[in-house]
């Protein structure tokens, strides 16, 4: 994650992009799995801040600087001083569940929060999309699976753990739940 992305979050409303397709809801025996795709934590120092213009300059540990204007939604900006530490943590995760039968669709949820008035600025935002695709083909020799999305698009992916294909058939649906979260907090400048 770049500091530009972090700066944009602190200064404006975050836009989280998620690639999504469809959702199926039918109770049946299932194969499940999940994985944290990745977590990145970035720390920067407030190099300059102009409370009148709300312009903030952050400096990363490698010396790069990012300047942005804090959105009025950042209600606790007066508590931020030069030297404060900004810590941003970005996480992605993916879970899947194979189901017998079902229909296509999409569901998405988004949640967020900010610090209470008077506290050091902090915020978190998360978005979760559940999509369902239909298994169109299985190639045990590769091994790979071809999925068909809700708009008729197809994608073939290589299967890392072929043993998980046991009991999975063409026509089964797969719920894919993708979660993306970003949390930012500002810590007071370290005492010298």
C-alpha positions in Angstrom: 0.0 0.0 0.0 1.4 3.4 -0.9 1.4 6.4 1.3 -0.7 8.1 -1.4 -3.5 5.7 -0.7 -3.1 6.2 3.1 -3.1 10.0 2.6 -6.2 9.9 0.5 -8.0 7.9 3.2 -7.1 10.3 5.9 -7.9 13.3 3.8 -11.0 12.1 2.0 -13.6 9.3 1.8 -12.0 6.0 0.9 -13.2 4.3 -2.3 -12.5 0.6 -2.0 -12.5 -1.3 -5.3 -13.6 -4.9 -5.3 -13.9 -7.3 -8.2 -17.2 -9.1 -7.7 -19.6 -11.4 -9.5 -22.6 -13.4 -8.0 -24.1 -15.1 -4.8 -25.9 -18.4 -4.1 -27.8 -19.3 -0.9 -28.8 -23.0 -0.7 -28.2 -25.1 2.4 -26.2 -28.2 1.5 -23.0 -30.0 2.4 -20.1 -27.8 1.5 -16.4 -27.5 1.1 -15.0 -24.4 2.8 -11.7 -22.6 3.0 -10.3 -19.2 3.7 -7.0 -17.3 3.6 -5.7 -13.9 4.5 -4.5 -12.6 1.2 -2.3 -10.0 2.7 -1.8 -7.4 5.4 0.4 -4.3 5.0 1.2 -1.8 7.7 2.7 1.5 6.9 3.9 4.1 9.4 4.6 7.8 8.6 5.3 10.9 10.5 3.4 14.1 10.2 6.1 16.4 8.8 3.9 19.6 8.4 0.3 20.5 9.2 -1.5 23.8 8.5 -4.7 23.8 10.6 -6.2 26.8 8.7 -5.9 25.1 5.2 -6.1 21.5 6.6 -3.1 20.7 4.5 -1.1 17.8 6.0 2.3 16.5 4.8 3.3 12.9 5.8 6.9 11.6 5.6 7.5 7.8 5.3 10.4 6.0 6.8 12.1 5.9 3.4 11.9 9.7 3.1 9.0 10.1 0.7 6.5 12.8 1.4 2.8 12.9 0.6 0.8 16.1 1.0 -3.1 16.2 1.0 -5.9 18.3 2.3 -7.8 16.7 5.2 -11.5 16.4 4.5 -13.9 18.2 6.9 -15.1 14.7 8.0 -11.7 14.4 9.8 -13.2 16.1 12.8 -10.3 15.8 15.2 -7.6 17.4 13.0 -6.7 20.1 15.7 -5.3 17.3 17.9 -2.7 16.4 15.2 0.8 18.0 15.5 4.0 17.8 13.6 5.9 14.7 14.7 2.8 12.5 15.4 2.9 9.0 13.9 0.3 7.8 11.4 -0.2 4.0 11.3 -2.2 2.5 8.5 -3.1 -1.2 8.3 -4.6 -2.6 5.1 -5.9 -6.2 5.0 -7.5 -8.4 2.3 -9.0 -11.8 2.9 -10.9 -14.4 0.8 -13.2 -17.2 1.9 -15.0 -19.7 -0.2 -17.8 -22.2 0.2 -18.9 -24.8 -2.4 -22.6 -25.5 -2.4 -24.9 -27.9 -4.3 -27.4 -25.9 -6.4 -28.2 -22.2 -5.9 -28.6 -19.1 -8.0 -26.5 -16.1 -9.0 -26.6 -12.8 -7.1 -24.4 -10.3 -5.3 -24.4 -8.9 -1.8 -22.1 -6.3 -0.3 -21.8 -4.6 3.1 -19.7 -1.7 4.1 -18.9 -0.4 7.6 -16.7 2.3 9.1 -16.1 4.5 12.1 -14.0 7.4 13.4 -12.6 8.6 16.7 -14.8 10.4 19.2 -14.7 14.2 19.2 -11.6 15.4 21.1 -9.6 12.2 20.7 -6.7 11.7 18.4 -7.9 11.1 14.8 -8.5 7.4 13.9 -10.7 5.6 11.5 -11.5 2.3 10.0 -13.5 1.2 6.9 -14.2 -2.3 5.6 -16.1 -3.7 2.7 -17.2 -7.2 2.1 -18.6 -8.6 -1.1 -20.1 -12.1 -1.5 -20.3 -13.4 -5.0 -21.4 -16.7 -6.3 -20.1 -18.3 -9.4 -21.1 -21.7 -11.0 -18.5 -24.3 -11.7 -18.5 -24.7 -15.5 -15.6 -27.2 -15.8 -13.1 -29.1 -13.8 -9.8 -30.3 -15.2 -8.2 -32.7 -12.7 -5.0 -33.0 -14.9 -4.0 -29.4 -14.5 -5.7 -29.2 -11.9 -8.0 -26.3 -12.6 -11.6 -25.1 -12.3 -13.5 -22.9 -14.7 -16.1 -20.6 -13.1 -19.0 -18.8 -14.7 -20.0 -15.5 -13.2 -23.5 -13.9 -13.0 -23.0 -11.9 -16.2 -21.9 -15.0 -18.1 -18.2 -14.3 -17.9 -15.9 -17.2 -17.3 -12.5 -17.6 -15.6 -10.2 -20.5 -15.2 -8.0 -20.8 -12.1 -5.4 -23.3 -11.1 -6.3 -25.2 -8.0 -3.5 -25.2 -5.4 -4.9 -28.0 -3.2 -6.5 -30.6 -5.6 -7.7 -32.7 -2.7 -10.3 -29.9 -2.0 -12.0 -30.9 -5.4 -13.2 -34.2 -3.9 -17.0 -34.1 -4.0 -17.1 -31.0 -6.1 -19.0 -31.2 -9.4 -19.8 -29.2 -12.5 -22.9 -27.2 -11.7 -22.1 -26.6 -8.1 -22.0 -23.0 -7.0 -19.2 -21.3 -5.0 -19.7 -18.4 -2.7 -16.6 -16.2 -2.7 -16.4 -13.6 0.1 -13.8 -10.9 -0.4 -13.1 -8.6 2.5 -11.0 -5.5 2.4 -10.3 -3.3 5.4 -8.3 -0.2 6.2 -7.6 1.1 9.7 -5.7 4.3 10.4 -4.7 5.8 13.8 -2.6 8.7 14.8 -0.3 8.4 17.8 1.2 11.4 19.6 4.8 12.3 18.8 7.3 10.1 20.6 8.9 11.8 23.7 12.5 12.6 23.2 
